[in-house]
Amino acid sequence: MIRRLLAGTAVLATALGLLPTAAPAAVAAPALAAPTTFTHPGVLVGAGQLDFVRAKVQAGAQPWKAAYDQMHASRYASLTRTAKPRAVVECGSYSNPNYGCTDEREDAIAAYTLALEWSLTRDSRYAEKAIQIMDAWSGTITDHTNSNAPLQTAWAGSVWPRAAEIIRYGYGHWDPTRVTRFATMLRNVYLPEVANGSRSNGNWELSMVEAGIGIGVFLNDRAVYDKAVALFRNRVPAYIYLASDGPLPRTVPGSGLDTRDEIVNYWQGQATFVDGLTQETCRDLTHTGYGLSAISHVAETSRLQGQDLYPEIADRLRHALGFQSKYQLGAFVPAWLCGGTLDQSLGPVTEVGFNALANRLGYGMTNTQLLTEKQRPAGTNNLFTAWETLTHAANPA
């Protein structure tokens, strides 16, 4: 294990050696563990970011005002919403069967949306509705079942902590016994499904990591947080290819992918590898978008916690966002890439990574910028990504 970590560090050092020509900003050495004290709110969005957005919306500045109006008009911001909790959420492949799958994901997004509404307006009705939804689920759910249970758990488990962090540490008027019950739900119902990762397609494990790191922050649990980061450090290099990896993509330790044929098959039959190609590009850009979104979210949460994983994955993420954005914008798909056919449905997933890499670290990201600005205001994929033009567009905090 130590040899693998040292080897990964050597590869990382080689890649980061190129950063001064691509990004003038200094790159800090990677932090090895979670900070001693967690920062709250600190899952995807922090207090400084929320203050920045509030000022922009109140001033009517764009694109934040349009993004807020989009969120405010959505069904997720409704003050008359009734939560639909279930004791057991059963989700098969592609949510078939769907016993509570959509309800759980959308109630989690609603809680997060309402928490944002409170943060930006200071109208307590939104905070109280968010609490009502979170209390309903924490008092009911006991398990996730069927084949999609890990992914379902990951998606909902990624969003609940975002809402809970804003309400617990911003609004503050959440009954401590209900906060404890919500924390117990995250630890006992969600964490066991996501903590050990997945050997499925990479977007599964990346979403599971996102849930794990957010839960770790909310629980103030360094062991949970550090375990998620360890999974992240193994999976990201195995999800996004760089030429510095060699002739074949890297694999997750213990994956069992030992031959070229096995690796090519896992990469959806793609046998030509270029910077920014992902393990799921030739599957479709939708699932690729899930993976890239989760990567950005994990890195953003780590940054808020003072660890900042962006420098470790910056070269991979910028190439991946740029590569996918190029084809989402309509570039001709060559025959060597996915047999000349590429599903182009990336989704609203570029805002967080673009802001971190282009605006904070100084990378040039022409294709990603074009797509990000074209898609503004970015809405929600109704799974785990929501309102990121509002929260992250040009946000310096």
N, C-alpha and C positions, 0 to 999 in steps of 0.2 A: 504493500500500500504506500509506504514512504517513497519507494522508488518511483511509483506512478506519479505521486504528487510532485516530486522533484523534477521528473521529466516534463510534467505539465507546466511547471514554473519556468523551465528552460525555454519551452516553446513560446510561452507567454512573453518572456523577456525579449525573445527574438522579434515577435510581432510588435511589441510596444516600442522597440527600437526605431520603428518607422514613424512613430507618432509625431515627432517634432515637425516633419515636413507636411503632415496632414492636419495636425491640430497643435497650434502654438502653445496651448495651455499646458502647464506642468502636470504630470501624472504622478499621483502619490503611489507609494508601495501598497500592495493589497493588504487590507486588514484581515487578520486570521480568525478573529472571533467576534461575536457580538459585543457591543459596548456594555460596560458594567451596568449602566442605567439606561433604560429605554426612553425615547422621546415620544411624547403624546400630545395631540393626536399625531400618529406617525405611520399609518398604513396608506400608501399611495399618495395621500395629500397631507400636508402639514399645516400648522397654524399660519406660518408666513405666507404660504401659497394661498390659503383661504382669505387672508387679509388683502393680498394683492388682487384677487378676483373680485372681492366685495367692492373695493375702491373702483375698479374698472367698470363693473356693472352699474354702480351708483352714478358714475360719470357718463354713462351711456356710450362708453368706448367700444369699438369693434376690434376683434370679432366676439368679445366676451358678452356684450349685450344680446346679440343675436343668438349666441349659444345658450344664454340664460333663458331667453324667451322660448327657445325650442324645448328646453328641459321643463320649464314651467307649464307649457301647454301639453306636455305628455301625460299619459294616464298614470305614470309612476308618481307624479306630484299631487295626485288627488287627495284631498282631505277627507273624502268619503270612502276611501278604499277599505275593504274588509279583508283581512288576512285569511288565508285558506290553509292553515297548518294541517299536517297529517302525522300520525304516529310513525308510520312506515312509508317512505317514499320509494316507489318501485319504478325503476327506469331500465328498459331494455335498450338494445342497440338503436341509435337514432330516436331515443325516447319512445320506443314501441315495445311493451306497453308504456303508457304515460300515466302513472298514478301519483300525481302530485309533483311531477318533475317541473313542468312549466310554472305551476303555482309557487313552488319553492324558489326557483330562480327569479321569478318576477317580483315576489314579495321581498327578496333580498335587495334587488335593484331599487324597489320602491323605498325601502328603508334608507338606503344610501342616498337616493334622490331627495327624500324628505329631510335627511340630515344636512345635505347641501343647501336646500331651501332655507332651513333654519339659519345656517351659518351666514348666508348672504342677506337674509331679510331680518333676522332676529325675531321672527314671528314664532312664538312658542307653540302655536298649533301644529306646526310642521314637526317640531321635535317630539311633541307628545304623540303624534301619529306614528312617527318612526319607532318610538318606544313601544307603542301598542302592538305594532307588527312584530318587533323582535321578541316581546314578551309572549305573544301568541305562539310563536314557533318554539321558543325555549321551554315552554310549558307543555309541549305536545310531542315533538319529534323524538324518536328513539333509535331509528335505524334507516339505512339506505340499502336496497336490495336490487338484484338482477344484474345483468352484464355491464350496464353503464353506471353502476353505483359509484365507482371511484371517480369518474369524470363528473358526474352530477354533484357529488360531494365537493369536489374541487372547485367547480364553478360557484356554487352557492357559498362555500367556505371561503372563497376569495373576497366575496362582496360583503358578507356580514361584518367582518372586522372593520372595514372602512366606515360603515355606518356607525358601528358601536363606538369606535374611537372618537368620532366627532361628537357624538351625543354624550359619552361618558366624560370626556375631558374638555369639551367646549360648553355644551348646555349645562351639564352637571346635575340636573334635577331628575335623576333616574334612581329609583329605589335601590339601595345597595343590595337588598336580598335578591332583586331581579337581575341586577348586574352579575351577582354570583351565580345565579341560575343560568344566565346566558353564557358565562365563562365555562360552566360545567358542561353545557351543551356542546360548545366548541371542542372541549377536551375529550369528552366521552363519545360523542356522536360523529363529529367531523374528523378530528385528528387521527383516529385509528385507520381511517380509510385512505388518508393521504400521506401519512408520515414516512412510509417506506418506499414511496415512488411507484413506478410502473415499468414493465418491460414492453408496453404497447407502443404505439406511435408517440413521437416525442412531445406533441402538444398535450397529451395526457399527463406525463410526468411534470412538464413545465407548469401546467395549471395546478397540479397537486403541490408543487413547490411554492407557488404563489399563495395557496391557501395555508400551507404550513408556516410560511414566514409571517403572514398576517396574524395567524392565530398565536404564534410565538410572541409577537409584539403585544397583542391584547392581553395575553396571559402573563406577560413579563417573565417569560420562561426562556432562559438562554439556551438550554439544551434543545428545545424544540426549534428555536431560531437557527442555531448552529447546524442542526441536522438538515434543515431545509437548504441552507447555504451550501453544505457539502454536496447534496444532490444536484443543486444548480451548477456547481463547478464541474461536475461530471457530465451533466446533460448538455449544457450549452455548446461545448466544443464538439459534441457528437450530433448536434442538431444543425449547426451552420458550418459549412465547409469553407476553409481558406486554403490557398495553394500551399501555404507553409505546413499544412498537415501531411503533405506527401501525396502520392498518387491516389490514395483512397481516403475517405472520411475517417475520422476517429470514431471509436465506439465506446460505449459506456462499459466500464469494468464489470465483468460478470454477465454481459449481454449474450454471450454464446455466438456472436458473429465473428467467426474465425477465418473465413475465406472470402475472396473477392466476390464470388457468386452470391454468398449469403448477404454481404454488404450491399451489393447492387440490388438484390431483391428487396432488401429492407428500405432502400432508397427509391422504391417504386419503379424499379427497372432502369433507372438512370445510370448510365455507365460513364458519362463524361462529367467531370466535376470542375466547377469554376467558383471563384470567390462569390460568396453570397447565396449560393444554392443551398436549399435546406432539405432536410430528410423528407419533407412532405410537399415540396414544390410541385413535383409531378403527380401527386395525388390531387391536389387542388390548392388554390391560393386561400380558400376559406380556412381550412385547417392549418395552413401555414400561418395565416394571420392570428389564429388562436395562440400558436406557439410564440410568435414574435411579440404579441401583446403581453403574454405572461412574462416573457423575459424582461421586457421594459418595466412592467409593474414590480417585479422582484427587485430589479436594480434601483428603481425609484424609492422603494421602501427602504432598501439598505442605505441609500444616500441620506434619507431623512434620519436614519438611526446612527449616522456618523461613520458607517463602515464603507459605503460607496463601492459597489461592485462594478459600476460603469467602466472604469479604466481597464478592468480585466477582460471585459467582453466587448469593448467599444469597437474594435476593428471588425469583429464578426457581425455585430448588430448593425453597424452602418452599412456594410456591404449587403447584408441580407435585406434591410429595408430598401436600399437603393435598387437591388436586383429585382425584387418583387414589385416595387413601385414602377419601374421601367415598363414591365409587361402589363401591369394594371392600367397604365396610361395608354396602352395600345400598341406598343412596339411589336414589330414582326417577330414571331416565334420561329427560330431556326429549326431545321430538322433534327439536329443533334440534341435539342432540348425537349424532353418529354414527347419525342416522336413528332414534334412540330405542332402539338396541340396543348394548350394550357388553359385551365379553368381560371378565369379572371374575376374573382369575387373576393378581394382581399379584406374588405370591411374597414370599419373606422378604427384602425389600430396603430396609426403611425405617429400620432400627436405627442405622446409621452416620450418615446425614443428620439424623435426629431428634436424636441425641445432640449433634451439632455445632451445629445451629441452635437447638434449644430449650434445651438444658442449658448450652452454652457461650456462645452469642450472645444468648440470652434471648427468642427469638421465641415467641409463643403459637401452638401448633400442635395444636389440639384434635383434629381428625380423625386426624392422623398419630399422635398419642399414643394415641388409642383403638385404632387398628389395630395399632400396634406392641405395645402391651401385650396385646392379644387374641391375637396371633400368637406370643407368647413361650412357650417358647424358640424363637427362629428357627433353623431347621436349615440345610439346604443345598439349592440348586436343582440340584445335581449337575453344574453347568456351571462356575461361577466364584465363586459366593457361598456362604459357609459360616460357620456358628457365630457370627453377629454379635451375638446377645444376650450370648454369653459374652465376646466381646472388646470390645464397645462400649456395652453398656447402662450408662447413667449413669456412664461412665468419664471422670473429670475430667482424666486425664493427656494 
